[in-house]
């Protein structure tokens, strides 16, 4: 197929998908399979793999590689994440491909002589980059559960990178930023700007030949195509030249993990989510356990009473997250079973006053800096014709990671080292955590809030859900599940409904602007809560499997500009 024809087809897809796609509170229906992502072209890649006979793992792998081309703000091969799998046969598994600290990393690597963070070095520059995990994780998942040949799954991403994609308004701020800062980000300018100089305008075709060559090496050699050989050398040489820590040894030693999921129940539904180094599964199950003791449907959706107990559950789960949770390989005494137990939830629930907000107590901690988690992540939900389900969340941390492209390799690097606790022993009322479980150590994986989750009933997947949003991810996933189970919303309604967020510290609750009525807010504040506003929270991507009707329903959050749910 000639390049001009392929470009014409891309423009056709660009226009027709916008006309025909799901949006708002009406989910997209399908009989055989569904893919929901933050970019319409990636969703189409996943659907094509399903129609070709691929299973949910195949489609999620191909979609993830496609997003590394179409959604560079979060889709990636230079970052990491988590995948939850639930087969129609009842088999459950998770894949951990969170980034690792380099071998040369140290506990105080970001601090100056006064114990303060140097020049935001845990978020900016190459010191902030962890050893990437995405390629290893996708490859391991495919080796364990995949069906189609590996090369078939990487091919669509190569085609998109070589032939080009329409530039989108979503990337406009970034290309303009790079155009103004070409001297600081020369390797990035070469990839993201036309001839390395001029920003692409929305709708113009943007090609990524260096990324295509990197993907070809991955296509041919699997994970070794990234962690060994030319790509590994390009990464290591770029790091050495520009002050980074990652070496060829770091890359060669990296391994993804297959782990058992954390499991819980909520009102007779099974909750299947990600174990550490994700904090999401533990916190989600802990909150659901607390809330199971209240009749939320009787309280009313987003009533002041319901929002109050929701906030108190969030407060307690995030306090436990801060105190206990980190990479399990470096925290052998991590009390997972206690934290997700009904007994622990009963004890926490007994401390909730229905007439008054609890204090958030940091008396045992002290710090001077606020280091928030970035909201820029992306999520993929997939269900195939056999009812197998995948929930996959991955990220570069900040939007576009550290904004640095590996010269000659064409992909952005993460700044995930910022998710470690940067100042040992310091926790403050503004949200910085300094507890031991998540301090920097060589080869340790940093704590994450990513919460890819599958809800099941009678041993069969029912809801596939996940979201970007930093620490808000956990609470976004929680509220979609509550909306579905307690308030009988369809998957699109459950995703579109207004959301709140509380994370222990800072001791404030965020409301989505225009989401909660002034009367409700007034009653909520009268209980002692402090409120502030954000424009939006998360970008949830969800699927509901209606086994009675033999239908699959997908919904892409309208908070995400280019997102689409597509099925067949």
C-alpha positions as CSV (number, residue, x, y, z in Angstrom):
1,X,0.0,0.0,0.0
2,X,1.5,3.4,-1.0
3,X,2.2,5.9,1.7
4,X,-0.3,8.5,0.2
5,X,-3.1,5.9,0.4
6,X,-2.2,5.0,4.0
7,X,-2.3,8.7,4.9
8,X,-5.7,9.0,3.2
9,X,-6.9,6.1,5.3
10,X,-5.6,7.7,8.5
11,X,-7.5,10.8,7.7
12,X,-10.6,8.8,6.9
13,X,-10.3,7.1,10.3
14,X,-9.7,10.4,12.0
15,X,-13.0,11.8,10.7
16,X,-15.2,8.7,10.8
17,X,-14.2,7.6,14.3
18,X,-15.1,11.0,15.6
19,X,-18.6,10.7,14.0
20,X,-19.3,7.1,15.0
21,X,-17.6,6.7,18.4
22,X,-19.0,6.4,21.8
23,X,-19.2,9.6,23.8
24,X,-20.9,10.9,26.9
25,X,-23.2,8.6,29.0
26,X,-24.1,6.1,26.2
27,X,-21.6,3.2,26.1
28,X,-20.4,1.6,22.9
29,X,-21.9,-1.8,22.3
30,X,-20.2,-4.9,20.8
31,X,-20.8,-8.6,20.5
32,X,-17.3,-10.1,20.2
33,X,-14.6,-7.7,21.6
34,X,-13.9,-4.2,22.9
35,X,-10.9,-2.0,23.3
36,X,-10.9,1.3,25.2
37,X,-8.0,3.7,25.2
38,X,-7.0,7.4,25.3
39,X,-6.3,7.5,21.6
40,X,-8.7,6.5,18.8
41,X,-5.9,5.1,16.5
42,X,-4.6,2.9,19.2
43,X,-8.1,1.6,20.0
44,X,-8.5,0.7,16.3
45,X,-5.2,-1.2,16.4
46,X,-6.4,-3.2,19.3
47,X,-9.7,-3.9,17.6
48,X,-7.9,-5.1,14.5
49,X,-5.9,-7.5,16.5
50,X,-9.0,-8.9,18.1
51,X,-10.7,-9.3,14.7
52,X,-7.5,-11.1,13.5
53,X,-8.0,-13.8,16.2
54,X,-5.8,-12.3,18.9
55,X,-6.8,-12.6,22.5
56,X,-7.1,-9.8,25.1
57,X,-3.3,-10.0,25.9
58,X,-2.4,-9.7,22.2
59,X,-4.7,-6.7,21.8
60,X,-3.4,-4.9,24.9
61,X,0.2,-5.5,23.8
62,X,-0.4,-4.1,20.3
63,X,-2.4,-1.2,21.7
64,X,0.3,-0.3,24.2
65,X,2.9,-0.2,21.4
66,X,0.5,1.9,19.3
67,X,0.1,4.3,22.1
68,X,3.8,4.8,22.3
69,X,3.5,6.3,18.9
70,X,0.1,8.1,19.1
71,X,0.1,9.3,22.8
72,X,3.7,10.3,23.6
73,X,2.6,12.2,26.7
74,X,2.0,8.8,28.5
75,X,2.0,5.9,26.0
76,X,5.6,4.6,26.0
77,X,8.4,2.2,25.7
78,X,10.5,4.3,28.0
79,X,8.4,4.0,31.1
80,X,6.6,1.2,33.0
81,X,3.4,0.0,34.5
82,X,1.1,-2.9,35.4
83,X,-1.3,-5.3,33.8
84,X,-4.1,-7.3,35.4
85,X,-5.4,-10.4,33.5
86,X,-8.6,-12.4,34.3
87,X,-9.4,-15.2,31.9
88,X,-12.9,-16.4,31.2
89,X,-11.6,-19.8,32.6
90,X,-11.1,-18.1,36.0
91,X,-7.3,-17.8,35.7
92,X,-6.1,-14.5,37.3
93,X,-2.6,-13.0,37.1
94,X,-0.8,-9.7,37.1
95,X,2.4,-8.4,35.4
96,X,4.6,-5.9,37.1
97,X,6.8,-3.9,34.8
98,X,7.3,-0.9,37.1
99,X,10.6,0.9,36.5
100,X,13.6,0.2,38.8
101,X,16.2,2.5,40.3
102,X,19.6,2.2,38.6
103,X,22.4,0.3,40.3
104,X,24.2,3.6,41.1
105,X,21.1,5.1,42.8
106,X,21.4,6.2,46.5
107,X,18.9,7.1,49.2
108,X,20.0,10.8,49.2
109,X,20.8,11.2,45.5
110,X,18.5,14.1,45.0
111,X,19.5,16.1,48.1
112,X,22.0,18.9,48.7
113,X,24.2,19.4,51.8
114,X,21.3,20.9,53.7
115,X,19.0,17.9,52.9
116,X,16.9,19.8,50.4
117,X,16.1,18.6,46.9
118,X,18.5,20.0,44.4
119,X,17.0,21.8,41.4
120,X,13.9,19.5,41.3
121,X,16.4,16.8,40.2
122,X,14.0,14.0,41.2
123,X,11.6,15.2,38.5
124,X,13.8,17.0,35.9
125,X,16.8,15.7,34.0
126,X,18.2,12.2,33.5
127,X,18.8,11.5,37.3
128,X,15.0,11.3,37.5
129,X,14.9,8.4,35.0
130,X,14.3,4.8,36.2
131,X,15.2,1.7,34.2
132,X,12.2,1.3,31.8
133,X,10.0,-1.7,32.2
134,X,7.3,-1.5,29.5
135,X,8.9,-3.6,26.8
136,X,9.9,-6.4,29.3
137,X,6.4,-6.4,30.8
138,X,4.5,-6.6,27.5
139,X,6.9,-9.3,26.3
140,X,6.4,-11.4,29.5
141,X,2.6,-11.1,29.3
142,X,2.7,-12.2,25.7
143,X,5.0,-15.1,26.4
144,X,2.7,-16.3,29.2
145,X,-0.7,-15.7,27.7
146,X,-0.5,-14.4,24.2
147,X,-1.7,-16.2,21.1
148,X,-0.6,-14.3,17.9
149,X,3.1,-14.0,16.9
150,X,4.9,-11.3,18.7
151,X,6.0,-9.6,15.4
152,X,2.3,-9.2,14.4
153,X,1.7,-7.2,17.6
154,X,4.5,-4.7,17.1
155,X,3.9,-4.2,13.4
156,X,0.9,-1.7,13.6
157,X,3.0,0.6,15.8
158,X,5.9,0.5,13.3
159,X,3.5,1.3,10.5
160,X,2.1,4.3,12.4
161,X,5.5,5.6,13.2
162,X,6.8,5.2,9.7
163,X,3.8,6.5,7.8
164,X,2.9,9.1,10.3
165,X,-0.2,10.1,12.3
166,X,-2.2,13.4,12.3
167,X,-0.8,15.7,15.0
168,X,-3.5,16.5,17.6
169,X,-4.4,19.4,19.7
170,X,-3.6,17.3,22.8
171,X,0.2,17.6,21.9
172,X,0.1,21.3,20.8
173,X,1.3,22.7,24.1
174,X,4.3,20.3,24.2
175,X,5.5,20.9,20.7
176,X,5.3,24.7,21.3
177,X,7.2,24.3,24.6
178,X,9.9,22.3,22.8
179,X,10.1,24.9,20.0
180,X,10.8,27.5,22.6
181,X,13.4,25.4,24.4
182,X,15.2,23.7,21.6
183,X,18.6,24.4,23.1
184,X,17.7,22.6,26.3
185,X,16.0,19.6,24.5
186,X,17.8,19.2,21.2
187,X,17.1,15.4,20.8
188,X,13.4,16.0,21.6
189,X,13.2,18.9,19.1
190,X,14.6,16.6,16.4
191,X,11.7,14.2,16.9
192,X,8.8,16.5,17.8
193,X,9.4,19.4,15.5
194,X,9.2,19.7,11.7
195,X,12.8,19.6,10.5
196,X,13.7,20.0,14.1
197,X,12.6,23.6,14.1
198,X,8.8,24.2,13.5
199,X,5.9,22.8,15.6
200,X,3.5,20.5,13.7
201,X,0.0,22.0,13.5
202,X,-3.0,19.8,14.4
203,X,-3.9,17.6,11.5
204,X,-0.4,17.7,9.9
205,X,1.2,14.3,9.4
206,X,3.9,13.6,11.9
207,X,6.4,10.8,11.2
208,X,8.8,9.2,13.7
209,X,11.4,7.2,11.8
210,X,13.9,6.7,14.7
211,X,11.1,5.3,16.9
212,X,10.1,3.0,14.0
213,X,13.6,1.6,13.9
214,X,13.6,1.0,17.6
215,X,10.3,-0.8,17.3
216,X,11.7,-2.9,14.5
217,X,14.5,-4.1,16.8
218,X,11.8,-5.0,19.5
219,X,9.7,-6.7,16.8
220,X,12.7,-8.9,15.7
221,X,14.3,-9.7,19.1
222,X,11.5,-9.3,21.7
223,X,12.6,-7.7,24.9
224,X,16.3,-8.2,24.0
225,X,15.6,-5.8,21.2
226,X,15.3,-3.1,23.8
227,X,17.4,-4.2,26.8
228,X,20.4,-5.5,24.7
229,X,22.1,-4.5,21.5
230,X,21.8,-1.2,19.7
231,X,18.9,0.3,21.7
232,X,20.6,-0.5,25.0
233,X,23.8,1.1,23.8
234,X,22.0,4.2,22.6
235,X,20.4,4.6,26.0
236,X,23.6,4.0,28.0
237,X,25.7,6.3,25.9
238,X,23.1,9.0,26.0
239,X,23.0,8.7,29.8
240,X,26.8,8.8,30.2
241,X,27.1,11.8,28.0
242,X,24.3,13.8,29.8
243,X,24.7,12.9,33.4
244,X,22.3,10.0,33.8
245,X,22.9,6.8,35.8
246,X,21.4,4.0,33.6
247,X,24.0,1.6,32.1
248,X,23.9,-1.4,29.8
249,X,24.2,-3.5,32.9
250,X,21.1,-1.9,34.4
251,X,19.1,-2.7,31.2
252,X,20.4,-6.2,30.9
253,X,19.5,-7.0,34.5
254,X,15.9,-5.6,34.2
255,X,13.2,-8.3,34.5
256,X,9.4,-7.9,34.6
257,X,7.5,-10.0,37.1
258,X,4.3,-12.2,37.0
259,X,2.6,-11.8,40.4
260,X,-0.5,-13.0,42.1
261,X,-3.1,-10.3,42.3
262,X,-4.5,-8.8,45.5
263,X,-8.0,-10.1,46.0
264,X,-11.0,-8.7,47.8
265,X,-14.8,-8.8,47.8
266,X,-17.4,-6.1,47.8
267,X,-21.1,-6.9,48.2
268,X,-20.6,-10.3,46.6
269,X,-18.4,-9.1,43.8
270,X,-14.8,-10.2,43.4
271,X,-12.2,-7.4,43.3
272,X,-8.9,-8.3,41.4
273,X,-6.2,-5.7,41.4
274,X,-2.5,-5.0,41.4
275,X,-0.1,-5.8,44.3
276,X,2.9,-3.8,45.3
277,X,4.8,-1.9,44.1
278,X,1.4,-0.6,43.1
279,X,-0.4,0.8,46.2
280,X,-3.7,0.9,44.2
281,X,-5.0,-2.6,44.8
282,X,-4.4,-2.5,48.6
283,X,-5.9,1.0,49.0
284,X,-8.9,0.2,46.7
285,X,-9.8,-3.0,48.6
286,X,-9.3,-1.4,52.0
287,X,-11.7,1.5,51.0
288,X,-14.3,-0.9,49.6
289,X,-14.1,-3.0,52.8
290,X,-14.8,0.1,54.9
291,X,-17.6,1.3,52.7
292,X,-19.3,-2.1,52.6
293,X,-20.5,-1.3,56.1
294,X,-22.7,1.6,54.8
295,X,-25.8,1.6,52.7
296,X,-24.5,4.0,50.1
297,X,-27.5,3.6,47.8
298,X,-29.8,4.7,50.6
299,X,-27.6,7.7,51.3
300,X,-27.8,8.7,47.7
301,X,-25.2,9.2,45.0
302,X,-22.8,12.1,45.9
303,X,-25.0,13.2,48.8
304,X,-23.2,14.9,51.7
305,X,-23.6,11.8,53.8
306,X,-22.2,9.5,51.1
307,X,-19.3,11.9,50.3
308,X,-18.5,12.1,54.0
309,X,-18.0,8.4,54.5
310,X,-16.2,8.2,51.2
311,X,-13.8,10.8,52.3
312,X,-13.2,9.1,55.6
313,X,-12.4,5.8,53.9
314,X,-10.0,7.6,51.5
315,X,-8.3,9.3,54.5
316,X,-7.6,6.0,56.3
317,X,-6.5,4.1,53.2
318,X,-4.0,6.8,52.2
319,X,-2.6,7.0,55.7
320,X,-1.9,3.2,55.6
321,X,-0.5,3.6,52.1
322,X,2.0,6.2,53.4
323,X,3.0,4.2,56.4
324,X,3.3,0.7,55.0
325,X,3.4,0.3,51.2
326,X,6.4,0.0,49.0
327,X,8.2,-2.5,46.7
328,X,7.5,-5.9,48.3
329,X,10.9,-7.2,47.2
330,X,12.5,-4.7,49.6
331,X,9.8,-4.8,52.3
332,X,9.4,-8.4,53.2
333,X,7.2,-7.6,56.2
334,X,4.7,-5.5,54.3
335,X,1.3,-6.4,55.9
336,X,-0.7,-6.9,52.8
337,X,-3.2,-9.4,54.2
338,X,-3.9,-7.3,57.3
339,X,-4.4,-4.1,55.2
340,X,-7.0,-5.8,52.9
341,X,-8.7,-7.7,55.6
342,X,-12.4,-7.2,56.7
343,X,-11.2,-7.0,60.3
344,X,-8.9,-4.1,59.6
345,X,-11.7,-2.3,57.8
346,X,-14.1,-2.9,60.7
347,X,-11.6,-1.3,63.1
348,X,-11.1,1.6,60.8
349,X,-14.8,2.1,60.2
350,X,-15.5,2.1,64.0
351,X,-13.3,5.3,64.2
352,X,-15.5,7.2,61.7
353,X,-17.8,9.8,63.2
354,X,-20.8,10.2,60.9
355,X,-21.3,13.7,62.1
356,X,-17.8,15.0,62.0
357,X,-14.6,14.8,59.8
358,X,-11.6,13.1,61.3
359,X,-8.3,14.9,61.7
360,X,-5.4,13.9,59.5
361,X,-2.6,13.4,62.0
362,X,1.1,13.7,61.0
363,X,2.4,14.2,64.5
364,X,5.0,11.5,64.0
365,X,6.3,13.0,60.7
366,X,7.9,16.3,59.6
367,X,8.9,17.7,56.3
368,X,9.2,20.9,54.3
369,X,8.5,20.0,50.7
370,X,5.4,18.9,48.6
371,X,6.2,16.4,45.8
372,X,2.9,15.4,44.2
373,X,2.5,12.4,41.9
374,X,1.9,13.4,38.3
375,X,-1.6,12.9,36.8
376,X,-0.2,11.9,33.3
377,X,-0.6,8.2,32.8
378,X,-2.8,6.2,30.4
379,X,-5.0,3.2,30.6
380,X,-6.1,0.3,28.3
381,X,-9.1,-1.9,28.9
382,X,-9.7,-4.9,26.6
383,X,-12.1,-7.8,26.4
384,X,-11.9,-10.5,23.7
385,X,-14.5,-12.8,22.1
386,X,-13.9,-15.5,24.7
387,X,-14.5,-13.2,27.6
388,X,-10.9,-12.8,28.7
389,X,-10.1,-9.4,30.2
390,X,-7.1,-7.1,30.5
391,X,-6.7,-4.0,32.5
392,X,-3.4,-2.2,31.8
393,X,-2.1,1.1,33.1
394,X,1.3,2.5,32.2
395,X,3.1,5.8,32.4
396,X,6.1,8.1,32.0
397,X,5.2,9.8,35.3
398,X,5.0,13.5,34.3
399,X,3.4,14.5,31.0
400,X,6.0,13.5,28.4
401,X,8.2,12.1,31.2
402,X,11.3,14.2,31.7
403,X,10.7,15.6,28.1
404,X,14.0,14.0,27.0
405,X,14.2,11.8,23.9
406,X,17.0,9.2,23.6
407,X,19.1,10.5,20.8
408,X,18.9,8.1,17.8
409,X,16.2,5.9,19.4
410,X,13.2,8.3,19.1
411,X,11.4,7.7,22.4
412,X,10.9,9.7,25.5
413,X,12.3,8.7,28.9
414,X,10.4,8.6,32.2
415,X,11.0,10.6,35.3
416,X,9.6,7.9,37.7
417,X,12.4,8.3,40.2
418,X,10.3,11.2,41.5
419,X,7.8,8.6,42.9
420,X,10.3,7.5,45.5
421,X,10.2,9.3,48.8
422,X,13.0,11.9,48.2
423,X,13.8,13.0,51.8
424,X,14.3,10.1,54.3
425,X,12.2,10.5,57.4
426,X,10.1,13.6,56.3
427,X,6.4,13.6,55.9
428,X,4.3,16.7,55.9
429,X,0.7,18.0,55.9
430,X,1.0,19.0,52.3
431,X,1.4,15.5,51.0
432,X,5.1,14.7,51.0
433,X,5.9,11.2,52.3
434,X,9.2,10.2,53.8
435,X,8.6,6.8,55.2
436,X,11.1,3.9,54.8
437,X,9.2,1.5,52.5
438,X,9.6,3.8,49.5
439,X,13.0,5.3,49.9
440,X,15.5,5.0,47.0
441,X,17.5,1.8,46.8
442,X,19.4,0.3,43.8
443,X,17.1,-2.0,41.7
444,X,14.1,-1.1,43.9
445,X,10.8,-0.2,42.2
446,X,9.2,3.0,43.2
447,X,5.7,3.1,44.7
448,X,2.8,3.7,42.3
449,X,-0.9,4.7,42.5
450,X,-1.8,2.9,39.3
451,X,-4.8,0.7,39.9
452,X,-5.7,-1.5,36.9
453,X,-8.6,-3.5,38.2
454,X,-11.1,-6.2,37.2
455,X,-14.4,-6.8,39.0
456,X,-15.8,-10.3,38.6
457,X,-19.0,-12.1,39.5
458,X,-19.4,-15.9,39.7
459,X,-15.8,-16.4,38.6
460,X,-16.2,-14.4,35.4
461,X,-14.9,-10.9,34.5
462,X,-17.6,-8.2,34.7
463,X,-16.0,-4.8,34.9
464,X,-12.6,-3.8,33.5
465,X,-11.5,-0.4,34.7
466,X,-8.5,1.9,35.2
467,X,-7.4,5.5,34.9
468,X,-4.5,7.9,34.9
469,X,-4.3,10.7,37.5
470,X,-1.4,10.2,39.9
471,X,-2.7,9.6,43.5
472,X,-6.3,10.3,42.3
473,X,-6.2,7.1,40.2
474,X,-7.1,5.0,43.2
475,X,-10.2,7.1,44.1
476,X,-11.3,7.4,40.5
477,X,-11.3,3.6,40.1
478,X,-13.1,3.3,43.5
479,X,-15.9,5.7,42.5
480,X,-16.5,4.0,39.1
481,X,-16.9,0.7,40.9
482,X,-19.3,2.2,43.5
483,X,-21.3,3.9,40.8
484,X,-21.7,0.6,39.0
485,X,-22.5,-1.6,41.9
486,X,-24.2,0.7,44.5
487,X,-25.9,3.1,42.1
488,X,-26.7,0.8,39.1
489,X,-25.1,3.1,36.6
490,X,-24.1,1.8,33.2
491,X,-20.3,1.9,32.5
492,X,-20.5,5.2,30.7
493,X,-22.6,6.9,33.4
494,X,-20.3,5.5,36.1
495,X,-17.3,7.0,34.4
496,X,-18.8,10.4,33.5
497,X,-20.2,11.0,37.0
498,X,-18.5,13.8,39.1
499,X,-15.7,12.6,41.3
500,X,-13.9,13.7,44.5
501,X,-10.5,13.0,45.9
502,X,-8.9,13.0,49.4
503,X,-5.5,11.5,50.1
504,X,-4.9,12.0,53.9
505,X,-2.5,14.9,53.3
506,X,-3.1,17.6,52.4
507,X,-6.2,17.5,54.5
508,X,-8.5,18.9,51.8
509,X,-11.0,17.3,49.4
510,X,-11.0,18.2,45.8
511,X,-14.3,18.5,43.9
512,X,-14.6,18.5,40.1
513,X,-15.7,22.0,39.2
514,X,-19.5,22.1,38.6
515,X,-19.8,18.5,39.7
516,X,-21.3,18.8,43.2
517,X,-24.2,21.1,44.0
518,X,-23.7,24.2,46.3
519,X,-26.2,22.8,48.8
520,X,-24.4,19.5,49.1
521,X,-21.0,21.3,49.4
522,X,-22.4,23.4,52.2
523,X,-23.6,20.4,54.1
524,X,-20.4,18.6,53.5
525,X,-18.3,21.5,54.8
526,X,-20.5,21.7,57.9
527,X,-19.1,18.3,58.9
528,X,-15.6,19.8,59.0
529,X,-14.3,19.2,55.5
530,X,-12.3,21.7,53.5
531,X,-13.0,21.8,49.8
532,X,-11.0,23.0,46.8
533,X,-11.8,22.6,43.0
534,X,-10.0,20.9,40.1
535,X,-11.3,21.1,36.5
536,X,-11.3,17.3,36.1
537,X,-10.1,14.1,37.8
538,X,-8.8,11.2,35.9
539,X,-9.6,9.7,32.5
540,X,-11.2,6.4,33.2
541,X,-11.4,3.7,30.5
542,X,-13.9,1.0,31.2
543,X,-15.8,-2.1,29.9
544,X,-18.8,-3.9,31.3
545,X,-19.6,-7.5,30.2
546,X,-23.3,-8.1,30.2
547,X,-23.5,-11.9,30.2
548,X,-27.3,-12.0,30.3
549,X,-27.5,-10.2,27.0
550,X,-24.3,-11.5,25.6
551,X,-23.1,-8.0,25.0
552,X,-20.0,-6.0,25.8
553,X,-20.2,-2.3,26.6
554,X,-17.2,0.1,26.5
555,X,-16.8,3.7,27.6
556,X,-14.0,6.1,27.2
557,X,-14.0,9.1,29.6
558,X,-15.0,12.3,27.8
559,X,-12.3,14.0,30.0
560,X,-9.8,12.5,27.6
561,X,-9.6,14.5,24.3
562,X,-8.7,11.7,21.9
563,X,-10.1,8.7,23.7
564,X,-12.3,6.1,22.1
565,X,-14.1,2.8,22.9
566,X,-14.3,0.6,19.9
567,X,-15.7,-2.9,19.5
568,X,-16.9,-5.4,16.9
